[in-house]
Amino acid sequence: MCGYTLPMLTSDHEIERLAQIVVQRVGEGAAEQARKLVEAMRRQGYHDEADTWLRVIVAIDALGTAPSSPRPWVRAAYAADAPTCD
């Protein structure tokens, strides 16, 4: 299973909480990184997980401005050259 998959999130509260966590950890560009993740998931056939991340992206966008200094280890995890889910 893909390392970026999530347990099935069903409530809006869970989605909003995950969006807050992603913004806190990734910082500026969180939504863009999540969009790249969705593209990678769809290419690899993880359609349900990608749909969940689309909900997270909407919640991230609703949060507004992200912090400017994310934790360095998280930025690396979301980087374009991060390992894929092969």
N, C-alpha and C positions, 0 to 999 in steps of 0.2 A: 504494500500500500504506500502511497505517496507520503513523504515526510511532512508535507504541508497540509494534509487533510485535517479536518476538524470533526469532532463528534457532531452528530446532527443537532444543529441549533435551531430551535423552533420559535422561541419567543423574541419579540422585538427587544426586550430588555437584555437578553443574552447577546444579541447582535450589537446593540449600542455599547455594551460593556467591552466587547472584543474590539470594537472600533476605537474606544478610548485607550485601551491597552496598546493597540498598534500605533496610534498617534504618539503616545508617550514614549514608546520604544524606538520607533523609526524616525519620528520628527517630520520635518518638512519633506514633502514628497511621498508621504505614506500612501495616499490614494494611488499615485502613479505606480509605486512598487506593487501594490495590491493588484492593479490592472495587469501588470506584467505576469504576476503569479496566476491570474485567471487565464490569461492566454496560454501559459505553459500547461496548466491543468487541462484545458480543453484539448490541446494538441495531444495530450497523453491519455485522453479518454475519461478524465475525472469530472464529468459534467455536473453531477450533483454537488460536489465540493465547490466547483467553480460558481455555481448558482448561489451557494451560501456566501462566498466571498464577494459576489456582486452586491448582496445585501449589506455586507460590511462596508464596501466602498461607498454606497449611498449614505450610510451612517457617518463615515469619515468625512465626507463632503459636508454633511449637516453640522459637523462640529466646528467647522471654520478653520482658523489659523492653528497650525501645529507648532509645538515647541521647536526651537531652532537647533538644539543640540541633543540628538538622540544618543543612546548608549552605543558605543562603538561596535560591540560584538553583535548587536542586532542589525546595524546597518550592513555589516558584512553578510549576515544571513539572508538579507533581502537584496543583495547586490545582483546585478545582471549576470555576473559570472558565478553565482552560487550554484551548487550542484542541482541537477534536475532530478525528477522522480523516476529515473529509469529503472 
